Amino acid sequence: MLLASILAGIATGSGKSYHLASGIAITLIGIGTAIALGLVARGLLAGRRWTRTPTMLTQLFTGIVGIYLVQSARYDWGIPALLLTISGVAMLLAPASVKLLTPGRADKPGES
């Protein structure tokens, strides 16, 4: 996301954007989204329970984009997007992740 935002900013700065204002807006929205995704990834790495929903929504949106890309015969981008989506959802729904990220499911001390 950050790379795409930087490329959009470069295109806007070099005059290749359709409208200057929309190019700037897309660049800023992309950078903000990249920062938000970074914060979610950091929280997920730390085992924060609030990260489960934004992570699943990110996987859902990536899967939708992947489906559209495959339907448009853009297999070079669509298939990797779908594979990343499937693996991301599988990791998020793995028993260890569910145990860590679901409130009230943590083991009590002394139980195995």
N, C-alpha and C positions, 0 to 999 in steps of 0.2 A: 504494500500500500504506500509506504513511504517512497519507494523508488518510482512508482507511477505518479505520485504527487510531484516529485522533483522533475520528472520528465514533462509533466503538464506545465510546471512553472517555467521550464526552459522553453517549451513551445510558445507559451504566452509571452515571455520576454523577447523572443525572436520574431514575434508578429505572426505566428502561424495559428493562433487561436481565432475562432470565428468571431468572437467578441472579446475585447480586452477584459471587461467586467466579469464575464462568465468564466474566462480562463483563470482569473485571479480567484474567483469564488471556488472553482473546482480544486484549485491548488490548496487553498486554505482548508476546505472541507476534508480533502484527502489527508493533509498533515494532521488535522485534528483527529480523524479516524485512526490514523496510524498510532498516534499517542494513546488513544483510548484502548486500542487493541494491545499495545504494549503493557498498559496498566493491568488489563485483564489477564494477559499471559503471566505477568509478575505475580498477581494474586493467585492464579491457578497453581503456579509453581510453589507458592507458600501454603497451598491448601485452604485458601479462603473459600468459604461456602457460597458467597455471593457471586463467584465467578462462573458457576454452573450454567445459569441462564444465558448470559452473554456469549459464553463459549458455544453452547448448543445453537443459539441463533446465528452465530457466525458460520457454523458448519451448515446450517440450513440454507443460508443465503449463498454460500459458496456452492452448495449442491444445485441450487436453482440456476445459478449462472452456468455451472458446468453442463446442466441439461440443455439450456439454451445454446451453448456453444456446440454441443454435439449435434443438436438439431440443425444448426447452421453449417454443418460439415466442417467445423473448426476443431477437428479431433486432436490437433497438437496442443491445444489449451484445454479443451473440454474433458478429455479422458484423465489427464493428471488432476484436474480440479475435482472430478468425481472420485478418483482414488484417494485423494487427500481428505475429502469429505467422509468417505466410508471409514477410513482409518481413524480420523478424528472422532467420529461418533462412537466407533468401537472402543477407543481408548477412554472416552468420557463415560461410557456405560460399563466398562470393566469393573468387576467386583471391588477391586482396591480403590478405584476412583469413586464409586458409589458410596463406599464406606467412609471415605474421607470427606466427600462433599455433601452428604445428606445429613441434615440436622437430626439429632436424636438417634443416630445409628452407630455412634462411636462405642466401641467396646468399653465396658466398665473394667476398672483395674481388677486383676485377678482372674478374669475370664479369658478363655482362649478361643 
